[in-house]
């Protein structure tokens, strides 16, 4: 993959608990940015969507990002933000060549 293929600027967010509110004792939770990186977003084809429907009908895109210290922190509990679109990360596939060059994120688009 060429660097010019990474045309989409995305932000990866992770859910985090920040302890308790000192006044109410309620748990403080929220989303924190892990990284903002360049990515290639590939919508699933109709064929892929139909094949996946038997197993999981919500996969809507594959997102490829460069491997880095920041992207190594991505888990299936993270969100990926691109413009107004939010994707849930359903799975992470390592670089098919066996190196630590790229990660492919299997994502489902959330309704905003």
DSSP file (Angstrom, degrees, kcal/mol; ACC not computed):
  #  RESIDUE AA STRUCTURE BP1 BP2  ACC     N-H-->O    O-->H-N    N-H-->O    O-->H-N    TCO  KAPPA ALPHA  PHI   PSI    X-CA   Y-CA   Z-CA
    1    1 A X              0   0    0      0, 0.0     2,-0.3     0, 0.0     5,-0.0   0.000 360.0 360.0 360.0 140.0    0.0    0.0    0.0
    2    2 A X    >   -     0   0    0      1,-0.1     3,-1.9     0, 0.0     4,-0.4  -0.642 360.0-120.0 -93.5 152.4    1.2    3.5   -0.8
    3    3 A X  G >  S+     0   0    0      1,-0.3     3,-1.5    -2,-0.3    -1,-0.1   0.832 112.6  64.8 -58.6 -31.9    1.1    6.4    1.6
    4    4 A X  G 3  S+     0   0    0      1,-0.3    -1,-0.3     3,-0.0     0, 0.0   0.657  89.3  67.9 -69.5 -12.9   -1.1    8.2   -0.9
    5    5 A X  G <  S+     0   0    0     -3,-1.9     2,-1.6     1,-0.2    -1,-0.3   0.716  80.2  82.7 -74.2 -20.6   -3.8    5.5   -0.4
    6    6 A X    <   +     0   0    0     -3,-1.5    34,-0.3    -4,-0.4    -1,-0.2  -0.641  53.0 146.0 -86.7  85.4   -4.3    6.8    3.2
    7    7 A X        +     0   0    0     -2,-1.6     2,-0.5    32,-0.3    -1,-0.2   0.533  41.1  81.9-101.8 -10.2   -6.7    9.7    2.3
    8    8 A X  E     -A   39   0A   0     31,-2.9    31,-2.8    -3,-0.2     2,-0.6  -0.857  66.0-143.9-108.1 129.4   -9.0    9.8    5.2
    9    9 A X  E     +A   38   0A   0     -2,-0.5    74,-0.4    29,-0.2     2,-0.3  -0.805  31.1 176.7 -89.6 120.6   -8.1   11.6    8.5
   10   10 A X  E     -A   37   0A   0     27,-2.9    27,-2.3    -2,-0.6     2,-0.4  -0.898  24.2-144.2-127.1 153.9   -9.6    9.6   11.4
   11   11 A X  E     -AB  36  81A   0     70,-2.3    70,-3.0    -2,-0.3     2,-0.5  -0.970  11.9-148.2-117.3 132.6   -9.6    9.8   15.2
   12   12 A X  E     -AB  35  80A   0     23,-3.2    22,-3.4    -2,-0.4    23,-1.2  -0.866  17.4-168.6 -99.1 129.7   -9.5    6.7   17.4
   13   13 A X  E     -AB  33  79A   0     66,-2.8    66,-2.7    -2,-0.5     2,-0.4  -0.936   6.8-159.6-122.0 144.7  -11.2    7.0   20.7
   14   14 A X  E     -A   32   0A   0     18,-2.7    18,-2.6    -2,-0.4     2,-0.2  -0.955  24.2-116.7-122.4 140.3  -11.2    4.7   23.7
   15   15 A X  E     -A   31   0A   0     62,-0.5     2,-0.4    -2,-0.4    16,-0.2  -0.547  39.7-177.3 -74.2 137.9  -13.7    4.5   26.5
   16   16 A X  E     -A   30   0A   0     14,-3.1    14,-2.0    -2,-0.2     2,-0.5  -0.999  26.3-141.3-143.1 138.5  -12.2    5.4   29.9
   17   17 A X  E     -A   29   0A   0     -2,-0.4    12,-0.3    12,-0.2     3,-0.1  -0.866  11.8-166.5 -95.3 131.1  -13.4    5.6   33.5
   18   18 A X  E     -     0   0A   0     10,-3.8     2,-0.3    -2,-0.5    11,-0.1   0.083  42.7-104.9-106.0  22.6  -11.9    8.6   35.3
   19   19 A X  E     -     0   0A   0      9,-0.4     9,-3.0     2,-0.0    -1,-0.4  -0.673  60.5 -34.1  93.8-149.2  -12.8    7.6   38.8
   20   20 A X  E     -A   27   0A   0     -2,-0.3     2,-0.4     7,-0.3     7,-0.2  -0.875  52.7-109.0-120.3 148.1  -15.6    9.0   40.9
   21   21 A X     >  -     0   0    0      5,-3.1     4,-2.4    -2,-0.3     5,-0.1  -0.599  29.0-140.2 -68.2 126.3  -17.1   12.5   41.2
   22   22 A X  T  4 S+     0   0    0     -2,-0.4    -1,-0.1     1,-0.2    -2,-0.0   0.777  97.2  42.1 -64.2 -25.5  -16.0   13.8   44.6
   23   23 A X  T  4 S+     0   0    0      3,-0.1    -1,-0.2     1,-0.1    -2,-0.0   0.899 130.0  20.1 -87.7 -43.6  -19.4   15.4   45.3
   24   24 A X  T  4 S-     0   0    0      2,-0.1    -2,-0.2     0, 0.0     3,-0.1   0.681  88.8-130.6-102.3 -20.3  -21.8   12.7   44.1
   25   25 A X     <  +     0   0    0     -4,-2.4    -3,-0.1     1,-0.3     3,-0.1   0.452  57.0 146.3  81.1  -0.7  -19.7    9.5   44.1
   26   26 A X        -     0   0    0     -6,-0.1    -5,-3.1     1,-0.1    -1,-0.3  -0.374  57.3-103.3 -67.9 147.9  -20.9    8.8   40.5
   27   27 A X  E     -A   20   0A   0     -7,-0.2     2,-0.6    -3,-0.1    -7,-0.3  -0.533  30.1-138.7 -70.0 135.1  -18.5    7.1   38.2
   28   28 A X  E     +     0   0A   0     -9,-3.0   -10,-3.8    -2,-0.2    -9,-0.4  -0.870  33.0 167.2 -97.1 120.8  -17.0    9.5   35.7
   29   29 A X  E     +A   17   0A   0     -2,-0.6     2,-0.3   -12,-0.3   -12,-0.2  -0.928   4.2 133.5-132.6 156.2  -16.8    7.9   32.2
   30   30 A X  E     -A   16   0A   0    -14,-2.0   -14,-3.1    -2,-0.3     2,-0.4  -0.983  49.5 -80.1-178.7-178.0  -16.1    9.2   28.8
   31   31 A X  E     -A   15   0A   0     -2,-0.3     2,-0.4   -16,-0.2   -16,-0.2  -0.884  36.5-166.9-106.4 133.3  -14.2    8.8   25.5
   32   32 A X  E     -A   14   0A   0    -18,-2.6   -18,-2.7    -2,-0.4     2,-0.3  -0.932  27.2-109.2-119.9 145.2  -10.7    9.9   25.1
   33   33 A X  E     +A   13   0A   0     -2,-0.4   -20,-0.3   -20,-0.2     3,-0.1  -0.552  29.8 179.2 -73.0 130.6   -8.7   10.4   21.9
   34   34 A X  E     -     0   0A   0    -22,-3.4     2,-0.3     1,-0.4   -21,-0.2   0.812  65.5 -20.9 -94.3 -43.9   -6.0    7.7   21.4
   35   35 A X  E     -A   12   0A   0    -23,-1.2   -23,-3.2    36,-0.1     2,-0.5  -0.985  43.7-142.3-163.4 153.0   -4.7    8.9   18.1
   36   36 A X  E     +A   11   0A   0     -2,-0.3     2,-0.3   -25,-0.2   -25,-0.2  -0.990  42.5 157.9-121.1 119.0   -5.5   10.9   14.9
   37   37 A X  E     -A   10   0A   0    -27,-2.3   -27,-2.9    -2,-0.5     2,-0.3  -0.857  45.2 -97.2-138.4 165.8   -4.1    9.2   11.9
   38   38 A X  E     +A    9   0A   0     -2,-0.3    28,-0.6   -29,-0.2     2,-0.3  -0.687  49.5 172.7 -84.2 142.6   -4.4    8.9    8.1
   39   39 A X  E     -AC   8  65A   0    -31,-2.8   -31,-2.9    -2,-0.3     2,-0.5  -0.921  35.7-125.2-145.2 166.2   -6.4    5.9    7.0
   40   40 A X  E     - C   0  64A   0     24,-2.1    24,-2.6    -2,-0.3     2,-0.6  -0.983  25.1-158.5-116.0 117.6   -8.0    4.2    4.0
   41   41 A X  E     - C   0  63A   0     -2,-0.5     2,-0.6    22,-0.2    22,-0.2  -0.872   8.6-173.6-100.3 121.6  -11.7    3.5    4.5
   42   42 A X  E     - C   0  62A   0     20,-3.3    20,-2.6    -2,-0.6     3,-0.1  -0.930  17.8-140.3-117.7 106.6  -13.0    0.8    2.2
   43   43 A X  E     - C   0  61A   0     -2,-0.6    18,-0.3    18,-0.2     2,-0.1  -0.344  31.9-101.9 -61.7 145.7  -16.8    0.3    2.3
   44   44 A X        -     0   0    0     16,-1.9    -1,-0.1     1,-0.1     2,-0.0  -0.440  37.7-119.7 -67.2 141.3  -17.8   -3.3    2.2
   45   45 A X     >  -     0   0    0     -2,-0.1     4,-2.6     1,-0.1     5,-0.2  -0.313  24.9-107.0 -74.3 165.8  -19.1   -4.5   -1.2
   46   46 A X  H  > S+     0   0    0      1,-0.2     4,-2.7     2,-0.2     5,-0.2   0.902 122.3  51.9 -60.2 -40.8  -22.6   -5.8   -1.6
   47   47 A X  H  > S+     0   0    0      2,-0.2     4,-2.6     1,-0.2     5,-0.2   0.938 110.4  46.3 -62.7 -47.3  -21.2   -9.3   -2.0
   48   48 A X  H  > S+     0   0    0      1,-0.2     4,-2.5     2,-0.2    -1,-0.2   0.905 112.6  52.1 -60.2 -40.3  -19.1   -9.0    1.2
   49   49 A X  H  X S+     0   0    0     -4,-2.6     4,-1.3     2,-0.2    -2,-0.2   0.926 111.1  45.8 -63.4 -44.7  -22.2   -7.6    3.0
   50   50 A X  H  X S+     0   0    0     -4,-2.7     4,-0.6     2,-0.2    -1,-0.2   0.892 114.1  48.5 -66.7 -39.5  -24.4  -10.5    1.9
   51   51 A X  H >< S+     0   0    0     -4,-2.6     3,-0.7     1,-0.2     4,-0.4   0.895 113.6  47.3 -65.8 -38.8  -21.8  -13.1    2.8
   52   52 A X  H >X S+     0   0    0     -4,-2.5     4,-4.2    -5,-0.2     3,-1.1   0.727  93.4  79.3 -74.2 -21.0  -21.3  -11.5    6.2
   53   53 A X  H 3< S+     0   0    0     -4,-1.3     4,-0.3     1,-0.3    -1,-0.2   0.832  87.3  57.8 -58.9 -32.6  -25.0  -11.3    6.8
   54   54 A X  T << S+     0   0    0     -3,-0.7    -1,-0.3    -4,-0.6    -2,-0.2   0.843 123.9  22.0 -65.7 -31.4  -25.1  -14.9    7.8
   55   55 A X  T <4 S-     0   0    0     -3,-1.1     2,-0.3    -4,-0.4    -2,-0.2   0.855 142.2  -4.4-101.1 -50.5  -22.6  -14.3   10.5
   56   56 A X    ><  -     0   0    0     -4,-4.2     3,-0.7    -7,-0.1    -1,-0.3  -0.888  52.8-165.4-153.8 113.7  -22.8  -10.6   11.3
   57   57 A X  T 3  S+     0   0    0     -2,-0.3    -4,-0.1    -4,-0.3    -5,-0.1   0.303  78.5  68.8 -88.3  11.5  -25.0   -8.2    9.4
   58   58 A X  T 3   +     0   0    0     -6,-0.2     2,-0.4    50,-0.1    51,-0.4   0.475  59.6 116.4-111.4  -0.7  -23.4   -5.0   10.7
   59   59 A X    <   +     0   0    0     -3,-0.7    49,-0.3     1,-0.2     3,-0.1  -0.547  28.7 159.5 -69.5 123.9  -19.9   -5.0    9.1
   60   60 A X        +     0   0    0     47,-2.6   -16,-1.9    -2,-0.4     2,-0.3   0.524  52.5  12.5-125.4 -10.0  -19.9   -1.9    6.9
   61   61 A X  E     -CD  43 107A   0     46,-1.7    46,-2.9   -18,-0.3     2,-0.4  -0.994  50.1-137.8-163.2 156.5  -16.2   -1.0    6.2
   62   62 A X  E     -CD  42 106A   0    -20,-2.6   -20,-3.3    -2,-0.3     2,-0.5  -0.983  24.0-162.6-114.8 134.4  -12.6   -2.0    6.5
   63   63 A X  E     -CD  41 105A   0     42,-2.6    42,-3.6    -2,-0.4     2,-0.5  -0.975   2.0-157.6-122.5 125.0  -10.2    0.7    7.6
   64   64 A X  E     +CD  40 104A   0    -24,-2.6   -24,-2.1    -2,-0.5     2,-0.3  -0.886  16.9 172.1-105.6 128.9   -6.5    0.4    7.1
   65   65 A X  E     -CD  39 103A   0     38,-2.4    38,-2.7    -2,-0.5     2,-0.2  -0.927  37.5 -99.6-129.6 155.5   -4.1    2.4    9.2
   66   66 A X  E     - D   0 102A   0    -28,-0.6    36,-0.3    -2,-0.3     2,-0.3  -0.499  42.8-110.7 -70.3 143.3   -0.3    2.4    9.6
   67   67 A X        +     0   0    0     34,-2.8     2,-0.3    -2,-0.2    -1,-0.1  -0.591  55.8 143.9 -73.7 134.7    1.0    0.5   12.6
   68   68 A X     >  -     0   0    0     -2,-0.3     4,-1.8     1,-0.1     5,-0.1  -0.926  66.1 -88.1-155.8 176.6    2.5    2.7   15.3
   69   69 A X  T  4 S+     0   0    0     -2,-0.3     4,-0.3     1,-0.2    -1,-0.1   0.905 128.5  47.4 -58.6 -40.3    2.7    3.0   19.1
   70   70 A X  T >4 S+     0   0    0      1,-0.2     3,-1.4     2,-0.2    -1,-0.2   0.934 113.1  45.1 -68.9 -46.6   -0.6    4.9   19.1
   71   71 A X  G >4 S+     0   0    0      1,-0.3     3,-1.5     2,-0.2    -1,-0.2   0.725  99.5  70.8 -73.4 -18.6   -2.4    2.5   16.7
   72   72 A X  G 3< S+     0   0    0     -4,-1.8    -1,-0.3     1,-0.3    -2,-0.2   0.692  91.1  62.7 -66.2 -17.0   -1.1   -0.5   18.7
   73   73 A X  G <  S+     0   0    0     -3,-1.4    -1,-0.3    -4,-0.3    -2,-0.2   0.505  76.8 117.5 -84.4  -5.7   -3.4    0.6   21.5
   74   74 A X    <   +     0   0    0     -3,-1.5     2,-0.3    -4,-0.1   -60,-0.1  -0.425  39.1 172.9 -68.4 134.1   -6.5    0.1   19.3
   75   75 A X    >   -     0   0    0     -2,-0.1     3,-2.0     4,-0.1    14,-0.2  -0.855  50.4 -98.0-130.6 168.1   -8.9   -2.6   20.7
   76   76 A X  T 3  S+     0   0    0     -2,-0.3    13,-0.1     1,-0.3    -2,-0.1   0.578 120.3  66.8 -64.5  -6.1  -12.4   -3.7   19.6
   77   77 A X  T 3  S+     0   0    0     11,-0.1   -62,-0.5     2,-0.1    -1,-0.3   0.426  86.2  95.4 -90.3   0.5  -13.7   -1.5   22.4
   78   78 A X    <   -     0   0    0     -3,-2.0    11,-1.7   -64,-0.1     2,-0.3  -0.438  66.0-136.9 -89.0 163.0  -12.5    1.7   20.5
   79   79 A X  E     -BE  13  88A   0    -66,-2.7   -66,-2.8     9,-0.2     2,-0.5  -0.867   7.2-146.6-113.3 153.3  -14.4    4.0   18.2
   80   80 A X  E     -BE  12  87A   0      7,-2.6     7,-3.0    -2,-0.3     2,-0.5  -0.990  12.8-160.2-120.7 127.0  -13.2    5.4   14.9
   81   81 A X  E     +BE  11  86A   0    -70,-3.0   -70,-2.3    -2,-0.5     2,-0.4  -0.924  14.9 172.2-112.3 127.3  -14.4    8.9   14.0
   82   82 A X  E >   - E   0  85A   0      3,-2.7     3,-2.5    -2,-0.5     2,-0.2  -0.915  65.9 -57.0-133.3 107.6  -14.3   10.2   10.4
   83   83 A X  T 3  S-     0   0    0     -2,-0.4    -1,-0.0   -74,-0.4   -73,-0.0  -0.437 121.3 -18.3  60.2-123.6  -16.0   13.5    9.8
   84   84 A X  T 3  S+     0   0    0     -2,-0.2     2,-0.3    -3,-0.1    -1,-0.3   0.457 119.9  98.0 -91.0  -2.4  -19.6   13.1   11.0
   85   85 A X  E <   -E   82   0A   0     -3,-2.5    -3,-2.7    26,-0.0     2,-0.4  -0.692  54.2-163.6 -93.6 138.8  -19.4    9.2   10.8
   86   86 A X  E     -E   81   0A   0     24,-0.5    24,-3.3    -2,-0.3     2,-0.4  -0.980   6.1-167.2-120.6 131.7  -18.7    7.0   13.8
   87   87 A X  E     -EF  80 109A   0     -7,-3.0    -7,-2.6    -2,-0.4     2,-0.5  -0.943  16.1-139.4-119.0 138.4  -17.6    3.4   13.5
   88   88 A X  E     -EF  79 108A   0     20,-3.3    20,-2.3    -2,-0.4     2,-0.7  -0.822  25.3-127.8 -88.8 133.7  -17.4    0.7   16.1
   89   89 A X  E     + F   0 107A   0    -11,-1.7    18,-0.2    -2,-0.5   -11,-0.1  -0.752  30.7 175.8 -85.6 117.0  -14.3   -1.4   15.7
   90   90 A X  E     -     0   0A   0     16,-3.1     2,-0.3    -2,-0.7    17,-0.2   0.706  62.4  -7.5 -94.4 -24.5  -15.4   -5.0   15.6
   91   91 A X  E     - F   0 106A   0     15,-1.4    15,-2.6   -16,-0.1     2,-0.4  -0.984  55.7-134.0-167.9 160.8  -12.1   -6.7   15.0
   92   92 A X  E     - F   0 105A   0     -2,-0.3     2,-0.5    13,-0.2    13,-0.2  -0.988  15.2-164.5-128.4 124.7   -8.4   -6.0   14.2
   93   93 A X  E     - F   0 104A   0     11,-3.4    11,-2.6    -2,-0.4     3,-0.1  -0.920  20.1-128.5-109.0 132.6   -6.5   -7.9   11.5
   94   94 A X        -     0   0    0     -2,-0.5     9,-0.2     9,-0.2     6,-0.1  -0.199  47.0 -66.7 -71.4 169.0   -2.7   -7.8   11.5
   95   95 A X    >   -     0   0    0      4,-0.5     3,-2.1     7,-0.5    -1,-0.2  -0.345  43.6-136.7 -54.1 126.2   -0.6   -6.9    8.4
   96   96 A X  T 3  S+     0   0    0      1,-0.3    -1,-0.2     2,-0.1    -2,-0.1   0.727 102.7  60.6 -63.9 -19.7   -1.1   -9.7    5.9
   97   97 A X  T 3  S-     0   0    0      2,-0.1    -1,-0.3     1,-0.0     3,-0.1   0.421 115.8-114.4 -86.8   2.4    2.6   -9.7    5.1
   98   98 A X  S <  S+     0   0    0     -3,-2.1    -2,-0.1     1,-0.3     2,-0.1   0.367  80.1 109.7  85.6  -6.3    3.4  -10.5    8.8
   99   99 A X  S    S-     0   0    0     -5,-0.0    -4,-0.5     1,-0.0     2,-0.5  -0.284  80.5-107.9 -92.2-177.7    5.1   -7.3    9.5
  100  100 A X  S    S+     0   0    0      1,-0.2     3,-0.1    -3,-0.1    -1,-0.0  -0.532  84.1 107.1-107.7  62.8    4.0   -4.4   11.7
  101  101 A X  S    S+     0   0    0     -2,-0.5   -34,-2.8     1,-0.4     2,-0.3   0.821  79.9  10.1-104.4 -47.6    3.3   -2.0    8.8
  102  102 A X  E     -D   66   0A   0    -36,-0.3    -7,-0.5    -3,-0.3     2,-0.4  -0.931  54.6-151.4-134.6 155.7   -0.5   -1.8    8.7
  103  103 A X  E     -D   65   0A   0    -38,-2.7   -38,-2.4    -2,-0.3     2,-0.6  -0.981  12.4-148.0-121.5 140.7   -3.5   -2.8   10.7
  104  104 A X  E     -DF  64  93A   0    -11,-2.6   -11,-3.4    -2,-0.4     2,-0.5  -0.953  12.3-157.9-109.2 122.6   -6.9   -3.5    9.1
  105  105 A X  E     -DF  63  92A   0    -42,-3.6   -42,-2.6    -2,-0.6     2,-0.6  -0.876   7.5-147.1-102.5 124.1   -9.9   -2.6   11.3
  106  106 A X  E     -DF  62  91A   0    -15,-2.6   -16,-3.1    -2,-0.5   -15,-1.4  -0.825  33.0-176.3 -91.2 120.4  -13.2   -4.3   10.6
  107  107 A X  E     -DF  61  89A   0    -46,-2.9   -47,-2.6    -2,-0.6   -46,-1.7  -0.808  30.2-150.0-126.9 157.3  -15.8   -1.7   11.5
  108  108 A X  E     - F   0  88A   0    -20,-2.3   -20,-3.3    -2,-0.3     2,-0.3  -0.996  29.4-124.3-122.7 128.8  -19.6   -1.2   11.7
  109  109 A X  E     - F   0  87A   0     -2,-0.4   -22,-0.3   -51,-0.4     2,-0.2  -0.561  25.3-140.6 -75.0 131.0  -21.0    2.3   11.1
  110  110 A X        -     0   0    0    -24,-3.3     2,-0.5    -2,-0.3   -24,-0.5  -0.619  18.1-112.0 -88.8 149.2  -23.1    3.6   14.0
  111  111 A X              0   0    0     -2,-0.2    -1,-0.0     1,-0.1   -26,-0.0  -0.709 360.0 360.0 -76.8 127.2  -26.2    5.6   13.5
  112  112 A X              0   0    0     -2,-0.5    -1,-0.1   -28,-0.0    -2,-0.0   0.463 360.0 360.0 -85.9 360.0  -25.5    9.1   14.7
